[in-house]
Amino acid sequence: MKRIEAIIRPDKTDKLIDRLEAIGINGLNITEIKGYGSQKGHSETYRGVTYRIRLRKKIKVEIIVEYTEVDKIVEAIKEAVQTGEVGDGKIFISDIENAIRIRTGEEGTAAL
């Protein structure tokens, strides 16, 4: 099994969910996060005072799938969220040793 983690722009969340549902993915976790990469931060002015905003709001999407589905899902993520601008995000893929459905005790891909 594989874990796919995608860090994306918040405004692309609904588009990504729609795209994943269209290819049969119906289980994922979404977390609101803050961070920075090559974007660094930005400055905003409020009531005449300029503030440096170091962290940008992002969304982390986590999907656990069978390894055979990884390429299809990665392509769907790229299609849904890519703008070509700095800040589009990142996709990370890692191994999962096991999954256990607490309610039934099922393990492995049966627990997904």
C-alpha positions as CSV (number, residue, x, y, z in Angstrom):
1,M,0.0,0.0,0.0
2,K,1.0,3.6,-0.5
3,R,0.3,6.9,1.1
4,I,-0.1,9.9,-1.2
5,E,0.2,13.2,0.4
6,A,-0.6,16.3,-1.6
7,I,0.0,19.9,-0.3
8,I,-2.3,22.1,-2.4
9,R,-3.8,25.6,-2.5
10,P,-7.0,25.9,-0.4
11,D,-9.0,27.1,-3.4
12,K,-8.3,23.9,-5.3
13,T,-9.8,21.6,-2.7
14,D,-13.3,21.1,-4.2
15,K,-11.9,20.7,-7.7
16,L,-9.5,18.0,-6.4
17,I,-12.3,16.1,-4.5
18,D,-14.5,16.2,-7.6
19,R,-11.6,14.8,-9.8
20,L,-10.8,12.1,-7.3
21,E,-14.4,11.0,-7.0
22,A,-14.6,10.9,-10.8
23,I,-11.9,8.2,-10.9
24,G,-13.4,6.2,-8.0
25,I,-11.5,7.5,-5.0
26,N,-13.9,7.9,-2.2
27,G,-11.8,7.9,0.9
28,L,-9.3,10.7,1.9
29,N,-8.3,12.9,4.8
30,I,-7.9,16.7,4.5
31,T,-6.1,18.8,7.0
32,E,-5.7,22.6,7.0
33,I,-2.0,23.4,7.4
34,K,0.4,26.4,7.2
35,G,3.9,26.4,5.7
36,Y,6.2,27.8,3.2
37,G,8.5,26.7,0.5
38,S,9.9,28.7,-2.4
39,Q,7.0,31.2,-2.0
40,K,8.4,32.2,1.4
41,G,6.0,34.6,2.9
42,H,4.4,37.9,1.8
43,S,3.7,41.3,3.3
44,E,0.3,42.8,4.0
45,T,-0.6,46.3,5.1
46,Y,-3.4,46.8,7.6
47,R,-4.3,50.3,8.9
48,G,-1.1,51.7,7.7
49,V,1.1,49.0,9.3
50,T,2.9,46.5,7.1
51,Y,3.0,42.9,8.5
52,R,5.2,40.1,7.3
53,I,3.2,36.9,6.8
54,R,5.7,34.0,6.8
55,L,3.4,31.1,6.6
56,R,0.8,30.5,3.9
57,K,-2.4,28.5,4.4
58,K,-2.4,25.2,2.5
59,I,-4.4,22.0,2.5
60,K,-2.9,18.6,3.0
61,V,-4.7,15.7,1.3
62,E,-3.8,12.2,2.4
63,I,-4.9,9.1,0.5
64,I,-4.0,5.5,1.2
65,V,-4.3,3.2,-1.8
66,E,-3.0,0.0,-3.4
67,Y,0.3,0.6,-5.2
68,T,-1.3,-0.1,-8.6
69,E,-3.5,3.1,-8.2
70,V,-0.7,5.6,-7.5
71,D,0.0,6.8,-11.1
72,K,-3.7,7.3,-11.8
73,I,-4.2,9.3,-8.6
74,V,-1.1,11.4,-9.0
75,E,-2.2,12.4,-12.6
76,A,-5.6,13.3,-11.3
77,I,-4.1,15.5,-8.6
78,K,-1.9,17.3,-11.1
79,E,-4.8,17.8,-13.5
80,A,-7.0,19.2,-10.8
81,V,-4.6,21.6,-9.0
82,Q,-1.8,22.7,-11.3
83,T,-1.8,26.4,-12.3
84,G,1.8,26.7,-13.4
85,E,2.4,29.3,-10.7
86,V,4.7,29.2,-7.7
87,G,2.8,27.7,-4.8
88,D,0.9,24.9,-6.6
89,G,2.2,22.5,-4.0
90,K,3.9,19.1,-3.7
91,I,3.0,15.5,-3.9
92,F,4.7,12.9,-1.6
93,I,4.5,9.2,-2.0
94,S,5.5,6.8,0.8
95,D,5.1,3.1,1.8
96,I,2.4,1.9,4.3
97,E,3.2,-1.3,6.0
98,N,-0.4,-2.1,7.2
99,A,-3.8,-0.7,7.7
100,I,-6.3,-1.9,10.2
101,R,-10.1,-1.2,10.3
102,I,-10.8,-0.8,14.0
103,R,-14.5,-1.7,13.7
104,T,-13.9,-5.1,12.1
105,G,-10.3,-5.9,12.6
106,E,-9.7,-6.2,8.8
107,E,-6.1,-5.6,7.7
108,G,-4.2,-4.7,4.6
109,T,-6.1,-3.5,1.5
110,A,-9.3,-5.0,2.9
111,A,-9.2,-2.3,5.6
112,L,-9.2,0.5,3.0
